[in-house]
Amino acid sequence: MIATALAKLLWRRELARVGWARLSAWCGAGCAVVLVAGLVVFGHDGKFATYTAMVAICALTLWWVGFGPRRR
């Protein structure tokens, strides 16, 4: 939610038509998938690689939903 709020604040005009809830939902879903995958691969939570992947997937989903080819 913080990443979504910051994205909406920084790119106010560009993201005006994209809903806040939509951005948050996609980012949260992507992070949840990465977290589960990290738990399956590593066997426990707390690995730096999982958190790095969560940051990357959050940024990627924010870009895809906010600026990607199907944003409207």
N, C-alpha and C positions, 0 to 999 in steps of 0.2 A: 504494500500500500504506500509505503514511503517512496519507493522508486516511481510509482505511478504519479503520485502527487508532485514530485520533483520534475518529472517529464512534462506534466500538464502546466507547471509553473514556468519552466524554461522555454517550452515551445507552445506558448499560449495560443497564438494565431493558427499555427499549423495543426494543432490537435483540438481545435474548438469543436469540430464536428464529431469527434470520437468521444464516446461516453467514458466517464471515469470508471464506472463499474465494469464496463467491457474490458478496459485495459487491465484493471486489477484482477479480474477473473482469469484472463488468459495468462497473466504473469504468475498468479498463484497456482494455477493448474500446471504450468510448465515446471515451476519449482517443486511441486509435490511429486511429479513424475521423476524428476532428477533425484530427489531425496530417497524415494523408494528404490530407484535403481542403485543408488549408492549404498543403501542398506543391504540390498541383495548381493552386490559385488564385494563389499568389504565386510559384511557381517555385523557391523555396528555403526552407530552414528558418531560424528565428530571428526571425520577425515577432512583434511584441508582440500583434497581433490573434489569432494562432493560439494563443498561450499563454493569453490571456484566455479564449478559447473553450474551451480544454482545462480550465481551472479551473471554468468555468460548467457544462460537460457532466459533469465529475466530481461536482460538487455535485448536479446534477439527477439523475444516475443513482444516487447514494447515497440521495437522498430517495426516488426511485421504487422502488428495490428494498427499501429499509429501511422506509419509511413509506407507500408507495403502496397502491393498492387491491388489488394481488395479492401482498402480501408473504408470505403463508403458503402 
